[in-house]
Amino acid sequence: MSGKPTLHEIEQAEKQPLWRRLGWLVMIWTGSVVALFIVASLMRMFMNAAGLTTH
């Protein structure tokens, strides 16, 4: 078992409906945006706690 998908598995994935494949794309993109927001918010919170403000 090399971990690589077989030709049959690839063909099965390509047969999935377009809405389902686009749904995965949207979910992954949304998840990455949310993760970036959380990291940026935490950094901002720590910077404010350390006294680093813009005003």
N, C-alpha and C positions, 0 to 999 in steps of 0.2 A: 504494500500500500504506500504509494508515493505521495498521497495527499492531493494529487492533481485530479480535477474533474475529468470524467470520461467523456467521449464524444456524445454518448447517449444523454448524459446529464446536461451537457451544453445545449443539445437540441431541444430537450425538454424545457430548459429555462427560456430559450428563444420563442417557444410556443406560448408562453404566458401572455395574457392580454396586455395591451399597451397601458391601460389604466392601472394595472397592477404593478408593472415595471416603473411607471411614473410615480406611483404612490410610494414605492420604496425610495426613489430619488428624493421626493419631497420630504419624507420622514428623516432620511439621513441628513439632508440640508438643514431642516428645522432643528434637529438634534445638535448639529454643530454650531448653529447660531445661538441656541440656548446655552450651550456649554461655554461659548465665548463670552456671552453676557454675564454668566455667573462668575467666570474668572476675572473679567474686567471689574465687576461690582466688588468682588472681594479685594482686589488690588486697590480700588478707590477707597474702600472702607479702611484698609490698613494704612494707606497714605494719609487719610484724614485723621486717623487715630494718632499718627506720628507727628501731626501738626503741619503737614504739607498741604496747604490750601492755595487756591488761585486768587483769593481776595483777602 
